[in-house]
Amino acid sequence: MPWTDLFGAGNKGQQAERLACRYLQQQGLILVSQNYRCRTGEIDLIMRDNDQLVFVEVKYRQRADFGHASEYFHSHKRRKFMSAIRHYLVEKQLNPAFTPQRIDVIAIEGTDIQWHKAV
């Protein structure tokens, strides 16, 4: 079954996150956690790339008629995302100053997957 058939039914956001997770695992990243939620925001995927934590926002759009998927990671969403990252690091007792980390965005438009590293 082609991966595009995954979007035929159910929650498209969750299906896009599963697709993004598989894609990143194929690129060598290791899944640490998914759908991390706290009072101030959420993180779709937390991956490990060698010694670096990668906090991933997944954006899905069927078409780019109203903007590209990556454009939906705007300043308000980014602030909430960074707040969730801080919460996660504190919860896990990780010092942000000594924990290698980056933010990536996986933008899925139709059948196209784009990986934006260190946004």
C-alpha positions as CSV (number, residue, x, y, z in Angstrom):
1,M,0.0,0.0,0.0
2,P,1.5,3.4,-0.9
3,W,2.0,5.7,2.0
4,T,-0.4,8.3,0.5
5,D,-3.2,5.8,1.2
6,L,-2.6,6.4,4.9
7,F,-4.4,9.7,4.6
8,G,-7.7,8.2,3.4
9,A,-9.3,7.9,6.8
10,G,-8.8,8.8,10.4
11,N,-6.7,11.6,11.9
12,K,-4.4,13.0,9.2
13,G,-2.2,14.7,11.7
14,Q,-1.4,11.5,13.5
15,Q,-0.8,9.6,10.3
16,A,1.5,12.4,9.0
17,E,3.5,12.1,12.3
18,R,3.8,8.3,11.9
19,L,5.0,8.9,8.3
20,A,7.5,11.5,9.4
21,C,8.8,9.2,12.2
22,R,9.4,6.4,9.8
23,Y,11.1,8.8,7.4
24,L,13.5,10.1,10.1
25,Q,14.2,6.6,11.3
26,Q,15.2,5.6,7.7
27,Q,17.6,8.6,7.8
28,G,19.2,7.1,11.0
29,L,17.5,9.0,13.8
30,I,16.2,7.2,16.8
31,L,12.7,7.8,18.3
32,V,12.9,9.0,21.9
33,S,9.2,10.1,22.4
34,Q,6.2,11.2,20.4
35,N,3.3,13.5,21.1
36,Y,4.9,15.1,24.2
37,R,2.4,17.5,25.7
38,C,2.5,19.9,28.5
39,R,0.5,22.9,29.6
40,T,2.4,25.3,27.4
41,G,2.6,23.4,24.1
42,E,3.4,20.1,22.4
43,I,6.2,18.4,20.5
44,D,5.2,16.0,17.8
45,L,8.4,13.9,17.8
46,I,11.6,13.8,19.9
47,M,14.4,12.0,18.1
48,R,18.1,11.4,18.7
49,D,20.6,12.1,16.0
50,N,23.9,10.8,17.4
51,D,24.4,12.8,20.7
52,Q,21.9,15.5,19.7
53,L,18.2,15.7,20.7
54,V,16.0,16.7,17.8
55,F,12.7,18.2,18.5
56,V,10.5,17.8,15.4
57,E,7.4,19.7,14.4
58,V,5.4,17.9,11.7
59,K,3.2,19.9,9.3
60,Y,0.9,18.3,6.7
61,R,-1.0,20.0,3.9
62,Q,-2.7,18.1,1.1
63,R,-2.0,21.0,-1.2
64,A,-0.1,24.3,-1.0
65,D,-3.1,26.4,-2.2
66,F,-3.1,28.4,1.1
67,G,0.6,28.3,1.8
68,H,3.3,25.7,2.1
69,A,3.2,23.3,5.1
70,S,6.5,24.7,6.5
71,E,5.0,28.2,6.6
72,Y,2.6,27.0,9.3
73,F,5.5,26.9,11.8
74,H,5.1,30.6,12.5
75,S,6.3,32.7,15.4
76,H,3.4,32.0,17.8
77,K,3.7,28.2,17.2
78,R,7.4,28.4,17.6
79,R,7.2,30.2,21.0
80,K,4.8,27.5,22.2
81,F,7.1,24.8,20.8
82,M,10.2,26.2,22.5
83,S,8.3,26.5,25.8
84,A,7.4,22.8,25.5
85,I,11.1,22.0,24.8
86,R,12.1,23.8,28.0
87,H,9.5,21.9,30.0
88,Y,10.7,18.6,28.5
89,L,14.3,19.3,29.4
90,V,13.4,20.4,33.0
91,E,11.2,17.3,33.4
92,K,14.1,15.0,32.2
93,Q,16.6,17.0,34.3
94,L,18.6,17.9,31.3
95,N,20.5,21.2,31.4
96,P,19.7,23.1,28.1
97,A,23.2,24.7,28.1
98,F,24.9,21.2,28.0
99,T,22.3,19.2,26.0
100,P,23.0,19.3,22.3
101,Q,19.7,20.0,20.6
102,R,18.0,21.3,17.5
103,I,14.6,22.0,16.1
104,D,13.6,20.4,12.8
105,V,10.4,20.6,10.7
106,I,9.0,17.9,8.5
107,A,6.7,19.5,6.0
108,I,4.5,17.0,4.1
109,E,2.6,18.4,1.0
110,G,0.7,15.7,-0.9
111,T,3.3,13.1,-1.5
112,D,6.3,15.3,-1.0
113,I,8.3,15.2,2.2
114,Q,10.7,18.0,3.0
115,W,13.1,17.9,6.0
116,H,14.1,21.3,7.3
117,K,17.0,20.9,9.8
118,A,17.8,23.4,12.5
119,V,15.1,25.9,11.8
